[in-house]
Amino acid sequence: MNDTPTKAGFIALIGEPNAGKSTLLNRMVGAKVSIVTHKVQTTRARIRGVAMAENAQLIFIDTPGLFKPRRRLDRAMVAAAWGGAADADVVVLMIEAHRGMSEGVKAILETLAERAGKTPVALAINKIDKVKSETLLALAKDMNDAYPFAETFMISAEKGHGCDALRDWLVTQLPEGPYLYPEDQIADLPMRMIAAEMTREKLTLRLHQELPYELTVETENWEERPDGTARIDQIVYVARDGHKGIVLGKGGETIKAVSQAARKELEDFLGRRVHLFLQVKVRPNWLEESERYSEMGLDFKDGNT
């Protein structure tokens, strides 16, 4: 019989957009629960991924990137990110090795002491394969001179370098207590939201410029069929008529390609066949509708100026 006490706790991943938070979350959890794209601001809600390590349950909060908010949606996302840090047992600040101590990182450091309080904060310098070791060491020193980090890790979230060491350290920081989720659960988002996020990722990868931030995806209906397959109906909301044409593409080819890619990923994730149906609707003011924010796991009021 194992007498080792169990541990469980929340770990907030914070940083600028594109720092690699979602990639690290997916590596730690061992499955794709947070969408990862080359575009900034893809994570809108605080997605929790659950990883098991020895006697510990690590619950990762992948927060939206911290940036200068311009719109209501931006402000709600930044509030969600700092809220995630405030709720955590441990905070990991991720920065990109090749970008170093950018203006955005400096702005985060200025607020961090006030927001994190006594919560231990680790520094994870990501994408270490992009710079020389001397540059890394100098960056680590500058960052630790600017903030009293509990520990510093050099990692590549994409390739896995240094991630085991980070996870082992995180286990030491978690409080003793019972597991907070079933051991086989990897995310606390409802499957409807995960499915919507997967479709939104495919749209984000396929489309360019500002459009991805002017659209949202909602799972309208999820039907379990007697043959073990699932029928999923989703609506893609866009802000303007012109956007609808872009999302549909010539002869509907864009939405068809997006639907096929999203369906394949959903089938891999669920381990069974999926019938995915997408509709595109124009809602000029969806960025000002509280229901859309609730669907994304954000607080509409946090977007107030």
Secondary structure, DSSP 8 states (H G I E B T S, - for coil): ------EEEEEEEEESTTSSHHHHHHHHHTS--S---SSSS---S-EEEEEEETTEEEEEEE--------SHHHHHHHHHHHHHHHT-SEEEEEEETTT-S-HHHHHHHHHHHHHHTTS-EEEEEE-GGGS-HHHHHHHHHHHHHHS--SEEEE--TTT-TTHHHHHHHHHHHS-B---SS-TT--B-S-HHHHHHHHHHHHHHHH--TTGGGGEEEEEEEEEE-TTS-EEEEEEEEESSHHHHHHHH-GGGHHHHHHHHHHHHHHHHHHTS-EEEEEEEEE-TTGGG-HHHHHHTT--GGGG--
